[in-house]
């Protein structure tokens, strides 16, 4: 919307208002005022006809001058108000066009009337979110490319070695090939979970959480043993929650993989479950360097890495904790994390 269009509409509105006001005043003055003036003049000895003529001659000029001044003032004020309103709107329109063209750094000043300041603030917030999403998208492309490139490169090397006769076919080689294929499959499945493309899913059901936690831990104990990581558990019996068994298994697999990946050699891990008045809280803590406070709030974001090069070197795709958050919240639960010099703890709560 241009300033000319706004100005024209405001001018028309103000002219219409001025016309209505003048009409009301004119009718009141010409009818009531004329009769009152004529009555006074007749009482003073003048004729009624002469009194009406004097009134019409003097008042008509004043009304005409007042109407002219009112219309000119209305047009001038319309131009001023239109410009004041149009400038921030034009800035918003221009900024929106630049954002649409790909310039996500465009912001607008939050000035003008309260309504326009609120609109500008909402636009700036939207632009900030778009910029954050674009950064996440770019990081995803880099991470996904790396995660896919590594197993594909390995597969290519194995296949070329088989073709050239450098490696003989055998169960060990085929297991390696299968492991690389499984790695690609896990990444694809993780992306499906984050995208919500999981098809029909059963409703959460009563689940023996203690048994589920122990089952998940048993699968990871060899990995802890290889790195001499001590494992401590506090898992009371009788912990019943409402959740999907497969989701709990995936949540624990992701958290335990993180604990294996980021615990130092000879470190320690603690898995604790405790009943709350309305559910159960599960905490998995590992020793090692703390997560910086600024990063702690973002560890649940998709594809976010605390230390990009270190995480990539250790094989993380940056989606494990995001999947944990999605699956837990999908069951009506919630997640959280704390970190200090001694322990880094990830926890989730599930309803009873």
Protein Blocks (a to p, Z undefined) as FASTA:
>chain_A
ZZklmmmmmmmmmmmmmmmmmmmmmmmmmmmmmmmmmmmmmmnopafklmmmmmmmmmmm
mmmmmmmmmmmmmmmmmmmmmmmmmmmmmmmmmmmmmmmnopakbccddedjfklmmmmm
mmmmmmmmmmmmmmmmmmmmmmmmmmmmmmmmmmmmmmmmmmnomaccdfklmmmmmmmm
mmmmmmmmmmmmmnopnojadddddddfklmmmmmmmmmmmmmmmnopacdddddehiac
dddfklmmmmmmmmmmmmmmmpcehiacdddddddfkbccdddddedddddfklmmmmmp
ghiafblmlmmmnopahlmmmmmmmmmmmnopacdddddfkbccddddddZZ
